[in-house]
Amino acid sequence: MSQSDFAFSNDVRAAMEMRTPRTARMLLMTVTGLLVVFLLWAHFAVLDEVKRGNGKVVPSRQTQVVQSLEGGIISELLIQEGAIVRKDQPLARIEDTNFAAQFGEIRERRGAMAARVIRLEAETFGKTSVEFPEDLTKLAPRAVQTERSVFDAHMRKLAQDIDVIAQQEWQKKKEIDELRASETRFSETLTLLTRETLLTRRLYEQKVVPEIEMLRSDRQATDMRGQLAVVQATMVKTEAAVKEAQSRLLNITTAFRSTAEDDLAKSRGDLAVLDENIKSAQDRVRRTELRSPVYGIVNRLNVTTIGAVVAPGASVMEIVPLEDTLLVEGRIRPQDIAFIRPDHEAVVKLSAYDSSVYGSLHGRVERISADTITDEKGDKNERGETFYRVMVRTEKNHLGTAEQPLPIIPGMVATVEILTGKKSVLDYLVKPARMLRDEAFRER
C-alpha cells in the first residue's frame, strides 16, 4: 500500500499493514511451502523396514573329524592349527611301509593270476598262441614269461599226444589196406581152389585121379577159407582200432580244453577275490594320507608331533566347514519376530570388519526357531535374554574382492538386519503420535 493509499484507508486496514511487514509474510509463505513439500515427500518417500538382532557366524555343517581307520605312526604333518584347507587337500601322512608291502604282494599275485587266466583262455578256445597286454607285461613280467612257457609246454605236449595217436591211426589204416589186399588175393585163390576141387571131384568120380588128390584139393580150399576168415576178422578189428584212434584224437583235444576250462573258472574266481583284496590294500595305502573331507578351517590338532602313534579310529584333527555361503545365527526379540518370514532379505554386518569400509553381506532368512530360547545367565535367580533364533544364509563367504577376499570364520560376531517390508517417512513420523494417542488417558 502506497503512502497516498495509506492516508485514505480505514483504521483496521492501516493497523494490519503497519503490523505485518513484507519480509515476515514472505517468510511465512516460504515455511508453509517447505512444510507442504516435506509432507508430500514424506508421504511418497519409502524406506526399508528393518528388524535388527545380534548374531554370530556358525558352521553350516557339523565339525568334521579326521580319523585314521588303521592307525599308525605319523610321518608328516602338512598343516597347522587355524589353517584354511581345501577339500581333498593332504593334511598328514602315516607311515605306509607295511601297507605298501602288502599292496605290492597282492598286486604281484593278482598279476600272476591275470596272466594265468589269459593263458587258460587261449587254451580253452583252442588258440595256437597267447598274447598278453602290454600293461600286464610291464606289471608282472616274470609271471607273463612263466605262463607263456607253460602254454608252449602244454601245446607241445598236446601236439605230441595227437601225433602219437595219429601215427597209430595211420598204422592201422595201413594194416587195413594190407588186409584188404590179402582178402582180395585170398578170395581169388579160394575161387580157383573151389573150381579145382569141383574138377578134381568129377575126375575122381570118373576114376581118373586117386582119392588123395581130391582130398588134397579139398584141404587146400578149406585152408584158404580159414585164412580168408582170419583176414576178414583181423580187418574188422583193425577198422575198430582206427575208429578208436579217431575217437581218442577227438577226446584228447576235448579233454585238454575241458581241463583248461575248469582251471579257467577256478582261476577267474581267484582273480575276482584278488581284485577285491587289491582294492582293500590300495584303500589302506591311500588312507595313510589323511585328506580334508571338506573346505574349511583346522579347528583343533590332536596330534602335533612327527612320530606320534595314532590308535585305529582315533581323531587326528577337527575341521570346521567353510562353504561358498555362510550361516549366521541371529537373535531376534519376540516383539520383532511377527513379520519375519523365511526367504526374507537380510544384511549381515560383521563387527570384525567396518561395514562402512568393507561393506556387508547380503543373504536370506533360511529358517526360524519354532519357539523362543532363553539365554541362561550365571546367576540362577536372574533370567537371561529371551529371543528367537533366526538362521540367515549369505550369498558369499567373504568380504572384499574375489582376488583379495577377507576370510570369515565361525564365531565372528555380527549384526543381522532383516527387511520385513517398506514404510513411508510419514508413517515413521506419525507413529509416535499414534502410540501416544493409543496410550493416552489409560492410567489409573
Secondary structure, DSSP 8 states (H G I E B T S, - for coil): --HHHHHHS-HHHHHHHHHS-HHHHHHHHHHHHHHHHHHHHHHH-EEEEEEEEEEEEE-SS--EEEE-SS-EEEEEE---TT-EE-TT-EEEEE--HHHHHHHHHHHHHHHHHHHHHHHHHHHHTT-SS----HHHHHH-HHHHHHHHHHHHHHHHHHHHHHHHHHHHHHHHHHHHHHHHHHHHHHHHHHHHHHHHHHHHHHHHHTTSS-HHHHHHHHHHHHHHHHHHHHHHHHHHHHHHHHHHHHHHHHHHHHHHHHHHHHHHHHHHHHHHHHHHHHHHHHHHHHHTEEE-SSSEEEEEES--STT-EE-TT-EEEEEEE--SS-EEEEEE-GGG-TT--TT-EEEEEETTS-HHHH--EEEEEEEE-SS-EE---SSTTS---EEEEEEEEES-SEEE-SSSEEE--TT-EEEEEEEEEEEEHHHHHHHHHHHHHHHTT---
